[in-house]
């Protein structure tokens, strides 16, 4: 059912699905099944897609660049359409494993490797780039490595069943194997196996955190999550975490740049472990460690821990990305995400000697086996250089040229990388200064070394890396750079605001005007947030908001591009949340560089009074129709209750006037009477809002114009779903075309039609627009604009072949229950700005009903056909 993206800033899910036009061209995902996801350095997301899980069922690779989609298939140079895995290496190349070979996408061209080029098999199931730039390919039998333009491999006696690969901080490679890990230290393989019921199981996902602890998933089996510290195993289950882990059937694990651990389960559950100090999902609980489970459809609640866990994680290595690619959340490709409870970690027993990644774990010694096989060199590169240097950080230095030198933004450049050479190396110098170089390790006939150090920037034009054996220089490589012309030690940092929106000229004026206050008008907000990018040539040491230290990290490339910045050196993304009161709120922002220069700014955030329905409408009208007691159709049990529940909500919570609520129930709800009621509610004025709610039977039939939807009055003719009605029978129903024609004559600027009926299917092939998140200082203006534009919108309970389910909120149907709940509690305000739009309401109901009914009922939202160009939307101010 496609792929799901969770936006941690808006707390919204976005569902990407297969979309093929009439010419067979892919407009989005090429297939409805997603087997793997990767993100490259440019922010493009690559999806391995299938139509069905069967030989020949693959759909190739789909790529989303944030704007449009492109799909690559065998016709475009891909080895095969049955894609198994996708990864990005440190050079920005995209590697795709298929059942017919391994393809590499580089600068617009595809290259394919197969068994004839040295691969053990043509169907790699796992790809991983290590710190030294080696691409590891895992197979059902064996593992291959592409390094220095050569293929190396180990046969099955060393390692097999490799569905997960990761590298620890000591450069050891961990390959999943049956029951545990096969670990390669550069010379030999060792197996570290579980005991008991995990001894013969296969892993599906492995990641490593900053402390070197490895987290493992067991392919969706009911085994929870295992942790490995290099010698010992521990295990976490739903029971041992007291319900914190939503499911024991974990398929995929990821660690993001905020050090949070994401667990995706086989049946769609997602849990998030938030360590101390990491931002919470709602950016409001950075002091709290929570193991959070949430629903795609529902805004989740929080519970504060009484004793936060210490030292959970400090992640830097993300098993879901490679090299310099960006972090990306991967979760099982399912349509529903279940689970609503959160608990703190609990457990009994004592820890082993090293500090625990999670409190209360019980560690058990691994069974250890040694295998001494050396790698087999498959294909010899022509004229391979004496040494090869791979730069990990800073990103971009590795590909610098004289025509496009790497731009350095600070007075000191921190550099990390690796070296592969046929000779032993005693030291490495960068621009004449010796850098840190741990002991090397052997890989076949190669020696491999890591190095790290710093370069003082003023006056340099190249970064020169030189390798020495004894005192003899054996290899030199230079990388062109440019440096800033400023005197950084005298210049304070610059601040670029992302939220709230502050024009650059106002920031400059405030900085040069000696304390001038930046004034910003906001809509009502319970929480304020300042976030942006601070830049300085020497590097940003700290950003403080209201005299409190703000959260900082390296900015995303898209954020840098927005301000014309060329690299992350000297730039830091920052954010800080705080309480806001109605009226004026003074906020101080101070950015400090490494030399202690401070850039102070003061903002005045003026919060307006709460938006209300009176802001948008002069008055509100409602037509409520509920039919349980049909003359010809089977009776219903909840339609009347649902209709009266909606009436009560509009009357008591949203203050619809009594004389503006028109009701029609059971025997009274004939076709003639319903249209008479339409005439009454059409009296609504040009500045008014109209809500029409219908609960009863619905019907959908096919015609030459496509599927046509109907509402069934109390005396409407009965026709079984599988039979085709006569024109005489159709004439006893109310067609959507009739309703559309009637609504077109309404003077009211906003009309919302809500239909809770089986087999309604009124929105076939129609889709709502994407939800928008508006900047804080633009919320009021945006909603006032939407309030002035006309709109006729529809929300229906299900598709044309679907029955609506009962057993919902306050004994209503599931659809109406969530409808009332979302409006009554404000949960349908998905963007959290104090106003519920009909689009938000439709999305909230769609998500929740889909989840509650196990994907059996699919509500829908859209503009009424024929009125799609109207730009307004029905608004409900959160009570």
N, C-alpha and C positions, 0 to 999 in steps of 0.2 A: 504493500500500500504506500510506496514512495518513501520519502525521507522527511524528518521533522527537524526544524531548527528552533532552538529556544533562545530568545533574546534576553540576556540577563539584565538589561537596562529597563526594558518595558514589561518584563515578565510575561511575554506573549509567545505563543507557539505559532510557527508558520509551517504549513504542510505543503511540501512539494510533491506533485503527483505526475504520473505519466500523462502526456498530452500529445496526440498525433493528429495532424490535420487530414483533410480528405485526400491529399496527394501522397500520404504516407510519410510526411516529413515530421520530425520531432520538434515540437514547440517548447518542450520543457524536458523532463526526464524521458529518456528513450524507452524505458521499461518500468513496470510497476513494482519490480523487486530490486532493491538496492543491496548489493553484497559488500561493498566497501566504499569508503570516502577518504579523500585526502585534500589538503589545501596547499597551494603553491605559494611562492614568495610574493606573487602579485595579487594575492587574495582570491584567486580563482578556485572554485571548489569542483573537484573531479569525482564523479559517481560511476561506479561499476554497476551497470544495469542489466537486468534480465526480464524477459517476458514471462518465463516460467522456469522452474528449476527442473530442467531436463536437458539432455544433450541436444544442442542446437537451439536452446531456448534463450541464449544470450542476446543482448541488444546493443552491446558496445559500451562506449564511454561517453557520458554526457558531462559537459563543462558549463558552469554558471559563473559569470564574471561580475555578478551583482546587478547587471542590466539585462543581458540576453543569454540565450542558450546556444550551444553548439554540440553536435554529436559526431563522434568518430566511430566508424565501423571497419570491417575488413576491406571494404571498397576504398577506404581512405588511407590504408596502409597498416591498420591494426592487424596483429597476427591472427586474431580470431574474435568473434563476437561474444563467445562465452567467457566473460571477464571474471576473474577470481579475486584479484587484489590490485591495489593501486597505491603508489608511494612517490614521494618527491625527494630527490637527493640534494646534497649541499651545493651542487652546481645549478640547481633549478630545473633539472630534467625530470620528466614525469615517467615513471616506470609502471607498466600495466602487465600483470600476469594473466594469461588466458590459457585455455585448454590446448591451444595450438602453438604456444611459444610465448616468449617474454618480449614485449615491445617497449621502446624508449622514445618519448616525444621530446625533441630538442630543436628549438628555433624553427618551429613549423614543419619539421620533418619527422617521420617515423622510421626507426631502425628495429629489426627483429632478431632475437637470438633464439636458437632451437638446439636440439641435441647435436646437430651437425656442427654447431659452434662451441660445444663443450658442456651444455647443460645436462644435468643428470636426467631430467625429464622435460617435457614441454608444458607442464602444468604447475607452475609455482603457486603455492597457496598463501605465502606470506612474504612480504618485502620489508626490509629495514636498512636504513643508512646509519652507520655508526659514526663516532666522533672523528674518525680518520678518513671519512669519505668512502668507505667500503660498502658496497651494496650486497646485503645478504639475502639470499633467496631460499626460502624453506619449501621442502617438498614432502610428500607423504613418505618417501624414502630418500633420505639424505639432505644435504644442504650445500649450496654453491655460494661463492663469493666473487664479485666482479671488482677487481682492484688493479689500478695502473694498466687499464686496457687489457687485462688478462682474466680468464676464468680459472678458479680453483674449486675443488670440490672434495667432500668427504663422502664415503659410501655409507650404507645403512648400518654397518657395525659400529660406527661412531655415534650417529644420531639419526633418528627417524621420527615420523609423525610431527613435523615441525610446523605448527600452526601459530606460533608466537615466537618472536625474537626481540631481545632487548640487550643493551650494553650497560654495565654498571660503571661506577666512577673510577674503578681500577682497570678499565678497558677489557674486562672479561665479558665474553659474549654468552648469553643465556639463551639456549634454544629449547623450546618446550619439547618434551618427548613423553612417551607413555609413562604416567605416574609421577612426573617431576621435570627436572631440567637436565640437559647436557650442557656443561659449562666448558668453554674453551679459553685457556689463559695465554694463548700464543704458541704453546708447544704441545699441549696434550688436552684431551677431553676427560672430564670427570662427570659422572652422573650423580645427582642428588635426588633421591627418590622418596616419595611418601611411603607411609606404612598403611596397613589396613585397607579400607574400601577405596582409597584413592590410588592405590598402587598400580592399577591397570587403566586409569582414566586418562583422557586426553584434554589438554588445555585449549581454550579458544582465544584467550587474550592475556597479555602480560604487560605491565608497566612498572617503572621504577621511580621511587620518590627521591627527594634530595638526600635523605639519609641513607640511601642505598637499599632500602627495603623493597622487595619485589612483590607486587600484588598480582594474583592469578585468578582467572575465571575458568570454570570447568565445563564450558560448552553448553550451558543451559541445563545441566543435570542438577538435581536437588542437593547440591553439595556446598552452597554458600561461596565464600571467597577464602582463598589461602594466601598466606604471607610467607616469604622466605627471606631470611637475613644473611644468607651465604652458607649457613651450616644447619639451620634449624627451620622447621615448619611450624606455623600456627594457623588457626582456622577461625573464621567468623561466619556465623549463620544468623538467620532471623531470630532464633531463640537466644543465642549467646549475646546478641546485641539488644535483647529485650524488645524485639520488634523494630529496631531502627533500620535494619536492612529489610526493604520491603518484600523481597523475595529471595529464596535460596538458589533460584535458577538463573544465575548471572551468566550473561553471554559476553559482554564487553565492558572494559574498564578504561577510563581516561582520567588524566590529571591535567587540569588547565593551568594557565599562568598565574592564577590566584591561589594555587596550591590546593584547590578543592578536588576531591575525588568523586567522579561520576560513575555510577554502576547502572548498566542497562540489563534488564532481565528478559528472559525468553518470552514472557507473556505481556511485555510492554511496560512493566513497572520501572521507574527510574528513581534512584536514591542518590542524594548528594551528601557527602561527608565534608563539613566545613570546619577546618582547623582554626585554632585560636589565632586571631589577628587577621584572618582572611576576610574579604568582604562577604557579607551575606547575600543571598540571592536578591533580596529586596534592598540591599545597601543600607540596612538599618540595624544589623546585628553583628558588627565586625568584632565585637568582644566575646561573642558566643560561639561555642562549638556545637553544631547541630548535625545530626544525621537526618536529612530531610527527605521526605517522599512527597511527591506532588502529582496532581492530575493535569493533563494537558488542558482540560476544560475549566479548571477551577482555580481561583486565586487561593493559594494555600495560606494557612495561618502559621503563627510562630509560637514556640514555647521556650521560655528562657531556662537555661540550665542553672541549677543551684551551685554546682561545682564544675566549672568548665574543665574539659580534658586538656592536659598540657602536652605539648610536643607531638601533636598528631602527625603532621607532615610539614615539609618545607620544600615543596616540589620545584624542580627546575627542568627535569627531563620528562617530556611528554611522549608516551609510547604511541600516541596517535599522530605524531608529526615527525618529520625528519629534517635535519639540517636547519635551514633558516626559514622553513615554511611556518605559517601562522597557526596558532592554536585553533582547533575545531572540535566541537563536541560531536561524538559519534554515539548513536544509540540504536537499538534494534529497529529495523524498518517495519514498524507496526503502526496501526492507526489509533490504538487506544493505549493510554498510559494510566494505570490504576494505582490506588494506594493513597491514603490520606493521613497516616499517623506518623508522628515523629517521637523518638525517645532518645534519651542519653545512652551512651555506652555503659554496659555493666559487665561484670565478669568475676570469676574467682580464680585463685591461683597466683603464682608469682611469676615475674618476668625473668628472662635470661639476663646476662650481664649487660648487654647493650640497652640503650634507652628505648622504651617501647614506642612504636608508631601509634598504637592504640592501647589504652589501659586495659588490664585484666586478661591479656592473652596468655594462653598456656602453650609453651613451645616444646616441640618434640624433635629429637635429633634425627637428621636425615640418614637414610641408607646411602652409603657412598661406594661408587665403583669407578675404577680408573681405566681409560681407554687411551692408547698411545698413538693412534693413527695420525700421520702427518697429512697435510693437504696435498692433493694431486694437482699439479699444474696442467691445465687442459690445453690452453692455446697461448703460445709465446708471442708477446707483442714485438713488433718490428722496431728496432733501434730505441728501446726503452731508455729513458734518461737515467743517469746515475742516481738521481734522487727526485722525489716529488714532494712538494710542499702543499698542504691543504690548510687553508685558513678558515676557521670556524667563526671567529669574531674579530673585528666587526664585519657584519654582512656587507658585501659589496666590494671589499678590498681585494678579494680573490680575483675578481673579473676586471679590475682597473686596467686601463690602457693609457697611452700618452694622449690619445684623442679624447678619452673620457676618464680622467683621473678621479680617484676616490677623494671626496671632500671631507675634511676633518673639521669638526665643529668645536673642539676643545684644545687646551694647551697640552693635554696628555692623552695619548692613545693607548688604550689597553688592548692587547692582542693575544689571541689563543689559537692554537692550531696543532697540526700533526705533520710528521715527516716520515716518509718511507724511503729507504735506501738499501742498496746492496752492501754498503760498508757500515761498520760500527762507528757511531758518532760519539764524541766526548763532550762537545758543548755546542750551543747554538747562540749566535749573537744577532741582535736586531739593532741596526744602525750603530754598530760598534759596542753595544752593551750586552753582556751575557745575560740570558734570561733563564728562568727556571725550567729544567728538563729532568723529569723523573727517569728512572732506569727504563730502557727500551725493552721490547719483547719481540720474539722471533715469529715470523709468519712465513712458512716455507723457506725460501732462500732470501727473504726480505727481513730487515730490521725496522721496527716501527717505534716512533718516539712522539710523545706529546710535549708541547712547550707553552709557556705563558709568560708574559712580561709587559712592560710599558715603554713607550717611546715619548720623549719630550718633543713637542710639535714645532715650536718656533724655528723658522729658517729651513725646514726640511722640504724637499721636493719628491722624495721617494722613501718608501719603507724597504730597507735592504735586509734580507734574511740570509745569514751565512752559516754554513755547517763546517765543523772542524773535527778532524781526527788528530789528536794531539794538538800541536800548534799549527797544523797544516790545513789551510782552507781547501775543502773538497767540492763545495757546491755553493753557488750564489744565485739568488733570485730577487729582483727588484719590482716593486709595485708603485706606480706613479700616484702622487697625492697632491692635493691643494690644501692650503691652510688659510684661515681667516687673517685679514690684515689688521684687525682691531687690536687694541691692548686690553686683553680680557681681564687682567687683574684690576682694572679701574672701572669696568663697565658692569652694572648690576644686571641680573637676569631680565629677560622679557617674558611677558605673560600674554598668552593668547587664550581667550575664553571660548569654551564650547557651549557651556550651559551655566548661567543664562547667557543669551546672545548679547554680546557687547561689541559694537563696531570698533575696528582697530583704531580709528582716529580718536575715539573717546578714551581708549586706553592710553594712547600716546599723550593726549592732552592732560590726562590725570597724572601721568608719570612725570611730565615736565612742568606741570602747573603747581607743584609744591603742595600736594595733599588735596587737590580738587576731588570732590566726591562724584562717582559715577551713579547716576540715578536711573533705576530700572523699575518699570511698572509690571507687577505680576498679577495673575489671577489668584484666587484663594488657594493656598498650599499649606498642608500641615507640616510638611517637611521641605526645607530648602536644601539646595545642593549647588555647590560650586565645583566645576570641573573644567579642565583645560590643559594646555601644554605650556610649560616653562622652559625656556631655552637660555643657554649661556655657554660661551666659548670654553670656560673652565670646567663646566659641568654643574648641574644643579644639586646642591647638597640637601636642601629641605624646602618644603612649602608649608606654611602655616596659615590656617583659616581660623579667624577669631581666636588666635593665640594657641590653637591646637594643631598638632602635626597632622597633615593630610596624608592620605594613602598615595603612594607614588609607584610608577612602573614605567618601562620603556613604552613609548607610544606606538600605535599601529601605523603601518605605512600609509593607509588612507588618510589618517589624521595629519601626518607629516606633509603629504601632498597638498592638503587643503591650504597650508600656510607656506608652501614653497620650500619646505625643508628637505634636505637631501639625505639625511641619515639620522639614526637614533642617538649618535654621539652628541652630548651636550643638551639633549632634549629629554624631558620627563613629563609623562602624563600624570595629572594629579586630580584627586576628587575628595570632597569632604561634605558630609551632610550635617544639618543642624535644624533646630526647631524655628518656625516662623510664627509671628503674631500678626494679626490684622493691623494694618497701618505701616509705619516706617520701621525697618530693621536695618541697622548699620552692620556691615560685614567687612572685616579687614582681611586682606590677603597679602602675605609677605613671602617672596621667593628669595632664597639665599644661595649664592654660589660658593664654590670651594674656597674662595679667598675672603668670604665673609661679606661681600657686597650684597646689599638688600634692596629689593624693589618693592616698596610698600604701595598698596592701592586700597582705597576705601570705596565700598559700594553701598548705596542706599536702596534696599529692596522694599518697595512699597506694595503691600498686599491689599488687594481690593476686597470689598465685602463679598460674601458668598453669592455666587450666581444662583438664581432661582428660576422657576418656570415663568414667573411674572416678567423676568428679563426678556424672555423670548416670545411670549404669547399674551394677548389680551384676555383670552378665555380658552377653555378646553371643552370638547364635546366627545361623547362616546356612544356607540351603538353596540349593545351586548346581545348576542343571540346564542341560546343554549337549548339543544333539543335532545331529550332522552326518550320520550314516548312517541315513537314513530307509528304511523298508520300502516305502512307497508314494509318497513325495514325492521330488522332486529332492534330491540330497545338497547339503549346505552345506559351506563350507570354513573358516569362522571361528568357528562357534558354540562348538565345544569349546575353541578357543584363548581366546575371549572369556570363557567361564565359568571356565576355570582361571586366567586373568589376574585376574578379580574375586576368586576364592578366594585367590590369593597376596596381593593387596592387603589384604584383610580380615585375613589371617593374620599377615603380616609388618609391615604399617604400623599397622593398627588393633588388633592383638593379640587377635583372636578366638581362643578356645581350640580346639585341634585336635579335641577330642571334641565340640565344639559346631558344627562345620562338617559338614553333611550333604551328600553329593555324589551326583549321579545323571547318568550319561552314556550316550548312544547306545542300545544294545540294552536296557540296564537301565531306560531312561526310558519305560516303558509307562505308560498312564493309571493302572493299578492301583498300580504301584510309586511313581509320583510322589505319589499320595495317601498311601501308606504313609510316605513321607519327610515329608509334611506332619505326620503324627502324631508323628514323632520330634522335629521342630523345635517342635511345639506344647508341648513340655515346658518351654519357656522360662518363667521365673518372672515375677511381677507387676512386678518392677523391672528387667526385662531388655529388650534390644533385639533385633529379628529383622530380618535382611535376606534377602529371597528374590530370587534372580537367575535369570531364564530366558532362554536364547539358543536359538532354533530357529525353526520355522515358526509363523506366526500366521495367523488368518483372521477376517474380519468379514462378517457377513450381516445382512440387514434382517429385522425382525420387526414385529409389531404394537406392540411396546414400544419400537421404534426400533432402531438399530444395536446388534448384540450381538457382543462380542469373544470369541475362542476361542484357546487354545494347542493346538498339535498335538503329541501324543505320538509316539514313534518309530513306532508301529503305527497311527496315525490314518489314516482313510480319506482318499484324495486326491479333491479336487473343484477343477476350474479356477475361477479367480476370477470369471469371467463366468457360471458356472452356479450354480443353486440346489441345495443339498444336500438329501438325504432325511433324515428323522428318524433313520434307522438310521445314516447317515454322521455326523450331528451327534453322536450318542451316543458316537462313538469319540474325540471331542475333549474338552477341559477348558474349560468355559465360565467367563466371569468371574463369573457368578452363583454357580456352584459354589465358586469360590475365595473370593468375598466371604462366602458362608455359612460356609465353613471358617474363614476368618480371624476372623470374628466370635466364635468360641469360643476364640481364643487368649487366654491370660492375660497375655502380654507387653504392657506399656503402649505400646510403639512398634513398628510393623511397617512396613517399606518394601519394596514389590514393584517390581522393575525388570524390564521386558520388552524384550529386544532381538529383535524379530521383524518380518518383513515383514507388511504389511497388518494390523497389530495394531489400530489405530483404536479403542483401548479407551476413549478419553476424548472422544468426539465430543460437542460442545456443552458441554464442561466447561472451566472455567478455574481457574487457581490464583489465590490472593490476591496482593495487592501486597506487594513486599518492604518491610520496615520497617528504618529506621535508628534505632538506639537510642543515647541519650546515653551518653557514656563511663562516667558514674558509675552507670548503671542496667543495664549489660550483664550482670553476673553475676546480679543478681536476676531479670532478664528470662529468662535461659536456665534458671535453676533452676525458675522458674515453668513454662516450656514443658516441662521435663523431667518435671514431675509430672502434666501433663495427658495423656490418652491420644491416640493418633493411628494411623491406618492410611492410608498414602499410596502413590501410584503414579507411576512415571516410565516412559513408553513411548518407543520409538525413532522412531515415525512415525505418520502417519495411515492411515486404512483403505485408501486407494488408493495407498499409497507403499511402495516397496521400500527396504530399508536398504542403505546404501553401505558398501563395504569400503575399505581403504587408509588407516586411521586411525593414531593414536598406538600405537607399538610393534607394528605389524602387526595391530592389532585392527580391528573395524569402526569406522567413524567415530563412531558413537554410543558404543560401549563405550570406545573410545579416549579420548574427551573425559571420559567418566565416570571412568575410572581416573586420567586426568591431573589432573582437577579435585580429586579426593580426595587423590591422591599428593603433589601440589605445593602444595596450598592455594589454587590459583587460583580455585576455586569459592567461596571465602570473599569474596563480592562486597562485603560491608559492612566487611571488614577488621577484624573484632573477635575473631578467633581461633577462631570456631566456624562450621562449615558446616551450615546447615539443609537439609533435603530440598528446600525451596522454592528456596534458593539453588542447590543442585546441579541441580535441574531447569531453572532459568533459565539457568545457565551452559551446560549441555548444549544447551538449545534454541537459544541465541544462536549458539554455535560451530558446531553441526551445520548449522543453517540457512545460515550463511555458507560453510562448507566445501563444501556440496553445491549451491551456487548456488540456494538456495531450493527445492530439490527434495525435501528431507526435513525434517519438522517434528516433532521430539520434543515431548512434552507432559507436564505435571505436574498432579496434582490430588489432593485427598482421595479415597479410594476411595468410589465412589457408595454412599450409604447411611450414610456415616460423616462427612459434611461438617461436622457440628456439633462434632466433637471439636476441641479447641483446642490440642492439643500438636503437636509436630513431631519427626521423627527428627533427632538431633544427632550431628555428627562433630567432635570437637575437632581443630583443625588440627595435624598431626603436626610 
